[in-house]
Amino acid sequence: MSQTMRAVGLFALVALLIVGTGVIQSWNSALLILNMGLVSAVMALGVNLQWGFAGLFNVGVMGFVALGGLAAVIVAMPPVREAWAVGGAGVLMALALGVATIALAVWLTRAMPKGRLRALIMLVVVVGGYAAYRMVLDPATDAIESINPALTGYLGGLGLPIVLAWPVGGVLAAAAAWVIGKTALGLRSDYLAIATLGIAEIIVAVLKNEDWLARGVKNVIGLPRPVPFEIDLQQDPAFVERVTGMGLDVTTASTLYVKLLYGAMFAAVLIVVLVLAQLALNSPWGRMMRAIRDNEVAARAMGKDVTARHLQIFILGSAVCGVAGAMMTTLDGQLTPASYQPLRYTFLIWVMVIVGGSGNNFGAVLGGFLIWFLWVQVEPFGAAVMDLVTAGMADGSALKAHLQNSVAHMRLLTMGVILLVVLRFAPQGLLPER
């Protein structure tokens, strides 16, 4: 079977699974799986750019996704004017001091020769700049967080359409990737993985603890939506007349309509990212990146700037993950920093890329849909299997209780088994790189 026919067959299988969910369970569940599958596919494409194209082992996907979620708050939420009045200027001044301190430290590093004098001056600049930064920032953030903390307690955003947060999320993630890449891309692959994971945890910790930025663990709820609210559709006479004429329930039709609109928007983003990734893969730039991935020594000997190219692809992949993070927060309608866990936003995305086929953009998309479907459906399927297995056991049996309580772990067990089976029988993934 040719790879094209294999790809068509696998994508048809995923489509059949989603349609089957709609028929057996509900179309709301099927569309929710579809929408999150679209978002997951975009994340998988971002990781595939880094790993499949360049061999960069980035385990900090969670941090870039979280920055995309933060972008949704900064762009779309209305500004809290009282908070800006009492502490906005102080926060801006503190950020300016922080940037100035970093810029001065970089200039000193380049302008002065190595030695004790440079080290001493650098120490004074860094310690003094940090002290000044905290002296200005802390009073400002305390004042901001004291403004109606039950509902706001933060600066808010710009009050712009939330769709604009998607490219902004990519820009925020790209900026963070530039900073991380300038310091960490010189590390060997395993050390790079540790560094990116640690930095991702730092990003999430900042979101959790800096209430003035995005309310911390109190969460930001009620994000604006790019699609109508279901209640508004249910009160729209034209919509009600249209769906009742089709013999549909108005409430169900409104939820399906909203999910279909989200799906159309997410599909448009996925198609754009996939087309651009394919063009990049088949371009001279893409061939150069794969040459660097396969043999850095030979690429350096041919005059290629390996570090610069690694930084370039690291920024691009992280930007795609940031866009996906903003899309996901838009779909959720809220930002919950405590929900950003490495298992969900790093490990699972890597499983998607490995199972689908690293180095193959269509494989990454396939893995995004397939693994997300299994992640959602394994637990109810496992519950049904356990009920069948324990049907003949006596009530109150310790073994029966143990097996039924183990259903919650079926997701992790299934993901591990799938990963092992694929690595054993299809080590290059379901759709290998051509």
C-alpha positions in Angstrom: 0.0 0.0 0.0 1.4 3.4 -0.9 1.9 6.0 1.8 -0.8 8.2 0.2 -3.4 5.4 0.4 -2.3 4.6 3.9 -2.8 8.2 4.9 -6.2 8.4 3.3 -7.2 5.2 5.1 -6.0 6.3 8.5 -7.7 9.7 8.3 -10.9 8.0 7.2 -10.6 5.7 10.2 -10.3 8.8 12.5 -13.3 10.4 10.8 -15.3 7.2 11.3 -14.4 7.2 15.0 -15.6 10.7 15.4 -18.8 10.1 13.4 -19.4 6.9 15.4 -19.1 9.0 18.6 -21.8 11.2 17.3 -24.1 8.3 16.5 -23.5 6.2 19.6 -23.0 9.0 22.3 -23.9 12.5 21.1 -23.0 14.9 18.4 -22.0 17.4 21.0 -19.4 15.0 22.3 -18.2 14.3 18.7 -17.9 18.0 17.9 -16.0 18.7 21.1 -13.6 15.9 20.3 -13.2 17.3 16.8 -12.5 20.9 18.0 -10.0 19.8 20.6 -8.5 17.5 18.0 -8.0 20.4 15.6 -6.2 22.4 18.4 -4.1 19.4 19.3 -3.1 18.9 15.7 -1.8 22.5 15.6 0.2 21.9 18.7 1.6 18.7 17.2 2.6 20.6 14.1 4.6 23.0 16.2 6.4 20.2 18.0 7.0 18.4 14.7 8.7 21.5 13.3 11.2 21.4 16.2 11.7 17.7 16.5 10.8 16.3 13.0 12.6 19.1 11.1 15.5 19.9 13.3 15.8 17.2 16.1 15.3 19.7 18.9 14.0 17.9 22.0 11.7 20.6 23.5 9.9 19.4 26.6 8.6 22.9 27.5 5.6 22.8 25.2 3.3 23.5 28.2 5.0 26.9 28.8 4.4 28.1 25.3 0.8 26.9 25.3 0.3 28.8 28.6 1.6 32.0 27.1 -0.9 31.6 24.3 -3.6 31.4 27.0 -2.3 34.5 28.6 -2.5 36.3 25.3 -6.2 35.7 25.2 -6.6 37.5 28.5 -4.3 40.4 27.7 -6.0 41.0 24.3 -9.7 40.3 24.9 -10.6 41.1 28.5 -11.7 44.7 29.2 -9.2 46.8 31.1 -9.8 47.3 34.9 -9.5 51.1 35.0 -9.3 51.3 38.8 -6.4 48.9 38.8 -4.6 50.9 36.1 -5.1 54.1 38.0 -3.6 52.8 41.2 -0.7 50.6 39.9 -0.5 50.6 36.1 2.2 53.2 35.9 4.2 51.5 38.6 4.1 48.1 36.7 5.2 49.8 33.4 8.0 51.6 35.2 9.1 48.4 36.9 9.1 46.5 33.5 11.1 49.3 32.0 13.7 49.1 34.8 13.9 45.3 34.3 14.5 45.7 30.5 17.1 48.5 31.1 18.9 46.3 33.6 19.1 43.4 31.2 20.2 45.6 28.3 22.9 47.2 30.4 24.2 43.8 31.5 24.4 42.6 27.9 26.2 45.8 26.9 28.7 45.5 29.7 29.3 41.8 28.7 30.2 42.9 25.1 32.0 46.2 25.9 34.3 45.2 28.8 37.0 42.5 28.7 36.7 39.5 30.9 38.1 40.0 34.4 37.3 40.7 38.0 36.3 44.3 37.3 33.6 43.3 34.8 32.3 40.6 37.1 32.1 43.2 40.0 30.3 45.8 37.9 27.9 43.2 36.5 27.1 42.0 40.0 26.4 45.6 41.1 24.2 46.3 38.0 22.2 43.0 38.3 21.7 43.2 42.1 20.9 46.9 42.0 18.6 46.6 39.0 16.7 43.8 40.6 16.3 45.7 43.9 15.0 48.7 42.1 12.7 46.6 40.0 11.2 45.0 43.1 10.9 48.3 45.0 8.8 49.7 42.2 6.9 46.6 41.2 5.8 45.3 44.7 3.8 48.4 45.8 2.1 48.6 42.4 1.1 45.0 42.3 -0.2 45.1 45.9 -2.4 48.1 45.0 -3.7 46.4 41.8 -4.5 43.1 43.6 -6.5 45.0 46.3 -9.0 46.3 43.7 -12.1 44.1 44.1 -10.0 40.9 44.4 -13.1 38.6 44.3 -13.9 39.7 40.7 -10.8 41.5 39.3 -7.6 42.2 41.2 -5.7 42.4 38.0 -5.0 44.9 35.2 -7.3 43.3 32.7 -6.7 43.4 29.0 -7.2 45.6 25.9 -10.8 44.8 25.2 -10.0 43.8 21.6 -11.6 40.9 19.6 -10.3 37.6 21.0 -9.4 36.3 17.5 -6.5 38.8 17.6 -5.2 36.9 20.6 -4.3 34.0 18.4 -1.4 35.7 16.5 -0.5 37.6 19.7 -0.2 34.3 21.4 2.2 33.2 18.7 4.3 36.4 19.2 4.5 36.0 23.0 5.6 32.4 22.6 8.1 33.3 19.9 9.6 36.1 22.1 9.9 33.6 25.0 11.5 31.0 22.6 14.0 33.6 21.5 15.1 34.3 25.1 15.2 30.6 25.9 16.9 29.7 22.7 19.7 32.2 23.1 20.6 30.6 26.4 19.7 26.9 26.1 20.1 25.9 22.4 23.8 25.4 22.9 23.0 22.5 25.3 23.1 18.8 24.3 19.7 17.3 23.6 19.0 15.8 27.0 20.1 19.0 28.8 18.0 21.0 26.5 15.0 18.9 27.4 15.7 19.5 31.1 16.2 23.3 30.6 13.0 23.7 28.5 10.9 21.7 31.0 12.2 23.9 33.9 11.5 27.1 32.1 8.0 26.0 31.2 7.4 25.3 34.9 8.7 28.8 35.7 6.2 30.3 33.2 3.3 28.5 34.7 4.4 29.4 38.2 4.4 33.0 37.2 0.9 32.7 35.9 -0.2 31.0 39.1 1.3 33.5 41.5 1.3 36.9 39.8 -2.4 37.8 40.4 -2.0 41.3 38.9 -1.2 39.7 35.6 -4.0 37.1 35.1 -5.6 36.6 38.6 -3.4 33.6 39.3 -5.2 30.5 40.6 -8.4 32.6 41.0 -8.7 32.2 37.2 -10.0 34.5 34.5 -13.5 33.6 33.5 -16.0 35.0 31.0 -13.6 35.6 28.1 -15.3 37.1 25.1 -16.2 34.7 22.3 -15.8 35.0 18.6 -19.0 33.1 18.1 -22.6 33.8 19.4 -23.7 32.5 22.8 -26.1 29.7 22.8 -28.7 31.6 24.8 -28.6 34.4 22.2 -29.3 31.9 19.4 -32.1 30.4 21.3 -33.7 33.9 21.5 -33.1 34.7 17.9 -36.5 34.3 16.0 -34.7 33.6 12.7 -32.5 30.9 14.1 -35.5 29.3 16.0 -37.6 29.3 12.9 -34.8 27.8 10.8 -34.0 24.9 13.2 -37.7 24.1 14.1 -38.4 23.9 10.4 -35.7 21.3 10.2 -37.3 19.4 13.0 -34.4 20.0 15.5 -34.5 20.9 19.1 -33.5 24.6 19.6 -31.2 24.0 22.6 -29.4 21.2 20.9 -29.2 23.0 17.6 -27.7 26.1 19.2 -24.9 24.1 20.9 -24.1 22.2 17.7 -24.1 25.4 15.7 -21.6 27.1 18.1 -19.3 24.1 18.0 -19.5 23.9 14.2 -18.4 27.6 14.0 -15.5 27.0 16.3 -14.6 23.9 14.2 -14.6 26.0 11.0 -12.3 28.6 12.5 -9.9 26.1 14.0 -9.9 24.1 10.7 -8.9 27.3 8.8 -6.0 27.9 11.2 -4.9 24.2 10.9 -5.0 24.3 7.1 -2.9 27.5 7.0 -0.3 26.1 9.4 -0.2 22.8 7.5 0.2 24.4 4.1 3.0 26.6 5.4 4.7 23.7 7.1 4.5 21.6 3.9 5.9 24.5 1.8 8.8 24.8 4.4 9.4 21.1 4.4 9.8 20.9 0.6 11.8 24.1 0.2 15.6 24.4 0.2 15.3 25.7 3.8 13.5 22.5 4.8 16.2 20.3 3.2 18.9 22.3 5.0 17.1 21.8 8.3 16.9 18.0 7.8 20.5 18.0 6.8 21.4 19.7 10.0 19.2 17.3 12.0 20.9 14.2 10.4 24.5 15.4 10.7 25.4 18.6 12.4 29.1 18.1 11.8 28.7 17.8 8.0 26.3 20.8 7.9 28.9 22.9 9.8 31.6 21.8 7.4 29.4 23.0 4.5 29.2 26.5 6.1 25.8 26.3 7.7 25.2 28.3 10.9 23.7 25.4 12.9 23.0 27.4 16.1 21.1 30.2 14.2 19.0 27.7 12.2 18.2 25.9 15.5 17.1 29.1 17.0 15.0 29.9 14.0 13.1 26.6 14.0 12.7 26.7 17.8 11.0 30.1 17.5 8.7 29.0 14.7 7.6 25.8 16.5 7.0 27.6 19.7 5.0 30.3 18.0 2.7 27.7 16.5 2.2 26.2 20.0 1.4 29.7 21.3 -1.3 30.1 18.6 -2.8 26.8 19.6 -2.8 27.8 23.3 -4.7 30.9 22.5 -7.2 28.9 20.4 -7.7 26.4 23.3 -8.3 29.2 25.9 -10.8 30.8 23.4 -12.7 27.5 23.2 -12.7 27.0 27.0 -13.8 30.6 27.7 -11.5 30.9 30.7 -7.8 30.8 31.7 -7.0 28.4 34.5 -3.3 28.3 35.1 -3.5 25.3 37.5 -4.7 23.2 34.6 -1.4 23.5 32.7 0.2 20.1 33.5 3.2 18.6 31.7 1.3 15.3 31.3 -1.4 17.0 29.2 0.4 19.7 27.4 3.9 18.2 26.8 3.8 14.4 27.1 0.5 13.9 25.3 1.6 16.2 22.4 4.8 14.3 22.1 2.9 11.0 21.9 0.8 12.6 19.1 4.0 13.4 17.1 5.7 10.0 17.7 2.6 7.9 17.0 1.6 10.0 13.9 5.2 10.1 12.5 7.8 12.7 13.3 9.1 14.6 10.3 5.7 14.1 8.5 3.3 17.0 8.9 0.3 14.9 8.0 1.5 12.3 10.5 1.5 15.0 13.2 -2.0 16.0 12.3 -3.2 12.4 12.3 -1.6 11.8 15.7 -3.3 14.9 17.1 -6.7 13.6 16.1 -6.2 10.0 17.0 -4.5 10.4 20.3 -6.9 13.0 21.5 -9.8 10.7 20.6 -8.3 7.9 22.6 -7.5 10.2 25.5 -11.2 11.2 25.7 -12.8 7.9 25.0 -10.5 5.4 26.8 -11.9 6.1 30.3 -15.6 5.5 29.5 -14.6 2.5 27.4 -12.4 1.2 30.3 -15.3 1.6 32.7 -17.5 -0.5 30.4 -14.8 -3.2 30.1 -14.3 -3.3 33.9 -18.0 -3.6 34.5 -18.0 -6.6 32.1 -15.0 -8.2 33.8 -16.4 -7.8 37.3 -20.0 -8.6 36.4 -19.7 -12.1 38.0 -17.8 -11.0 41.1 -19.6 -10.7 44.4 -20.6 -7.2 45.6 -18.1 -6.0 48.3 -15.3 -8.0 46.8 -11.9 -6.3 47.3 -10.8 -7.4 43.8 -13.9 -6.0 42.2 -13.5 -2.7 44.0 -9.9 -2.5 43.1 -10.6 -3.1 39.4 -13.4 -0.6 39.3 -11.3 2.0 41.0 -8.5 1.5 38.5 -10.6 2.9 35.6 -9.2 6.3 36.3 -5.7 5.1 35.3 -6.8 3.6 32.0 -5.8 6.8 30.1 -2.2 6.6 31.3 -2.0 2.9 30.8 -3.4 3.1 27.3 -1.1 5.9 26.2 1.9 4.0 27.5 0.8 0.8 25.7 0.1 2.6 22.4 3.5 4.3 22.6 5.3 1.0 23.2 3.4 -0.8 20.5 4.1 1.9 17.9 7.7 2.1 18.8 8.0 -1.7 18.5 6.1 -2.3 15.3 6.2 1.2 13.6 9.2 3.1 15.1 8.8 5.9 12.5 5.1 6.3 13.2 1.9 5.5 11.4 2.9 7.9 8.6 6.7 7.8 8.4 8.7 10.7 7.0 9.2 10.3 3.2 
